[in-house]
Structures are given as C-alpha cells and as structure tokens.
C-alpha cells in the first residue's frame, strides 16, 4: 500500500498556473485545505495539500451556468394614457 504524499504549494501553483502566493491566499482564506508539515511549531509553515482537499477545492470552484437575466418589462401605462407621439403625421 503506497501513501500519497500530497502536493506542495509550488506544485499546486504550477498545476493551476498561478503564483505560490495565490495558493497561500487560498489556504489563508480556507478555500483550500492543507496540512502543515513544519517541524517547528512557530516556524515557517510548510503546507502539503492532499488529493481529497484538491478535489473538494475543484468542486467548489467549478463553473456553473450563469443566472438567467430577468426580462425587462415595459412600464404599464396608466388608464386613459394617450400617446401623442405615435399619432403625429410623418413630415
């Protein structure tokens, strides 16, 4: 049984063609989950992203159909409205 070590921040950045800072932003905002594998508790973090976390991230960011725009309706004319512009003769 082989254990999948996951992906580093640099590997995730390369996969999505973004900067490593962008990936760290996703981690900071909680959009992407990762495991900190740093040996020192207060030291520089070393994140590893698991395949499951990457799948959840991709599902959350998948494109959906855009919302259908509401049809603009003409305003209702009050009763007794006379449209004089349509009754003018052509010159």
Buried (B, 14 or more C-beta within 10 A) or exposed (E): EEEEEBBBBEBBBEEBEEEBEBBBEBBEEEEBBBEEEEEEEEEEBBBBBBEEBBEBBEEEEEEEEEEEEEEEEEEEEEEEEEEEEEEEEEE
